[in-house]
Amino acid sequence: MRPRLVWKLSAVVVAILTVAIALSGYASDLICAHYSLESARAFLRFNTESIIKGIGHLMMSRNNEGIDELIAELSQDSKVYGDIQLVAHPSGEIASARFGGKGRKLNLQDRACAVCHGQDDLSDADLGITDTVIRRPEGDRVLSIIAPILNESGCRSADCHAHTDDPPILGFLNADYSLQRMDATVTDRRVLILVTVLVSLLSGVIVLRLMFTRLLERPISGLIAGTKRIVANQLDFRFEQKRNDEVGELEEAFNTMTARIRAHRSELRSAMEYLGGIVESSADIIITATPEGYIETFNRGAERTLGYSRVEVIGQPVKILFADPRERDAAVAQLEDTDNVRNYETRFLAKDGKIRNVLLTLSRLRDRKGNAIGTFGISKDITHEKQLQQELVQAHRFAAIGQAVTGIQHAIKNMLNALKGGTYVVRTGMAKDDQPLIKEGWNMIEEGIELISSLSINMLNYAKEWKPELQRVYLNDLMTRIYALNRQAAADQGVALRHEVSEALTAVLCDPKLIHMATADILINAVEACTWKEYGSDESPQVVLKSFLREDSPQSSVLSAQHFVIEISDNGCGMTEEIRQNIFTPFFSTKKTLGTGLGLALSARIINVHGGEISVESEPDRGSVFRIYLPIDGPKGREEASDGQAGPGS
């Protein structure tokens, strides 16, 4: 069991009280023992001086026998007196003694003689009464007093000692006094002090126990009990606050804290219920997973879409929901650089085995310290939208087929008219035997045949499935060849063709034959656009071919940061906005009877199959600018670029 705070405080206070009383008793004992000894010394010194005075009177009256009687009379009924010796000086002979030894001589090693003779520089002023506390072998203590008997002037003039050359000390009195009664009194006093200490300690413990129990233990026990109820989730508990001291303030603080916790908990519960309702009511698939990839939560939208109950999937690897688990690995891999993956198109496998196309937004979940604690995924089922999109593409294809058939029919009709006209001219020339007329008609027939052949080739090129043969190519060299092949033809039509190229361009992964075809077709169209315009004296027709690297892309582009650009600009007749928006539509042509309407559509499809883009800027009578954007590393990441069936020209 844990030691209670009351016991700890009581132990500390009792320890302090014990030390204080013990020190006080010890000091009191030392003081009392000191003053008792000093009182005994003073009294016994006085008693010794009285004995010396009595001996002096007896010696002055020459009553030496009276000295023995005086010593015996003084000490016979008292246990305080020990041995009393009267020693002559300097002979050291014991003149009188209580316990015998009269006539024995002392030497300098005896204690009575060593007191004075053991000092090197003893003067007359130092000849006074000395006392020493001695502990005898029996264990009791004795106060030994040595008092000198001086050779005073009265003694020198007396009849018994009328010798002026006698030493200053005639003798000394060595009296031993027992301190047994005083020591017994001190011992009794010590026992009394000890009893007083024990009684004080016992009383203090009882008083402290009662005081701490009332002032601390009961309030603290109440606080502990109330705190345990709060910990046990009894947030409606409140302290009664009957006290107006610090404990009462603490109870008030607990009541305030509990009320705030209850309010915050209610708000948190409401917020969680609200958020939980949003998650559960959402038609989207909302799933959370642990950092190890196991499903933690599975909302009703996921149950409805995939057919699993949450009991079936919670705790299972999230990969079981993916038609191809590698797609999930690819999505998670993108979280290494960023905590979010948006609009990741993937496929889920429903319980019934059907594939559901979904658009996944994946987020990394982190705690307050930034540690990853799982993933949160919201997936929108786009299976129906995919079906509608396929149906729309199919409808567009049917419409394109109808438009293509109409265009083909219109083109064939124009060509047949040219053939009919040529046939008529040849027939007329033959009837008239007019060779020039026959030649003219034959030229018309050859032109019609050439148009039909060109239409056939363009239609075959446009309709076939493109599989570009990709290789690393320096497009600067390719642009130079295109410029060289078309410069003279443009000059023959009065158009100046210029080539501007940047230095040290990066090699591009592409099919050079297809890029040559698309670029040359746009370049020829630019030259023809210049021939359809009447220029003033301050302007001449020109076409500029440029190639360079750029970082920016057209608006809504999905190209990488850096890409290769081919720019073809002219100052020809230009286009209206309506024509600009339709120039990549198959069989749309502005060349009257000479165009098939497939050239720009075919060029756009070639660019699209490379994963690139093409843009057009044009103003009537001011010219046009075509820009071809090609990714440096070839087509990737775009399904529509695999066969060129989507985008401009499709």
ABEGO torsion letter per residue (X at the ends): XBBBAAAAAAAAAAAAAAAAAAAAAAAAAAAAAAAAAAAAAAAAAAAAAAAAAAAAAAAAAGBAAAAAAAAAAAAAABAABBBBBBBBOAAGBBABBAAEGBGBBBBAABAAAAAAAABABBBAAABBBBBBBBBBAAGBBBBBBBBBBBBBAAAAABAABBBAABBABAEBBBBBBBAAAAAAAAAAAAAAAAAAAAAAAAAAAAAAAAAAAAAAAAAAAAAAAAAAAAAAGBAABBBAGABABAAAAAAAAAAAAAAAAAAAAAAAAAAAAAAAAAAAABABBBBBBBAAGBBABBBAAAAAAAGBBAAAABGBBAAAABABAAAAAAAAAAAAABABBBGBBBBBBBAAGBBBBBBBBBBBBBBAAGBBAEBBBBBBBAAAAAAAAAAAAAAAAAAAAAAAAAAAAAAAAAAAAAAAAAAAAAAAAAAAGBAAAAAAAAAAAAAAAAAAAAAAAAAAAAABBBBBBBBBBBAAAAAAAAAAAAAAAAAAAGBBBBBBBBBGBBBBBBBAAAAAAAAAAAAAAAAAAAAABBBBAABBBBBBBBBBBBABBBBGBABBABBBBBBBBBABAEBBAAAAAAAABBGBBAAEAABAGAAAAAAAAAAAAAGBBBBBBBBBGAEBBBBBBBBAAEBBGBAAAAAGABEBGX
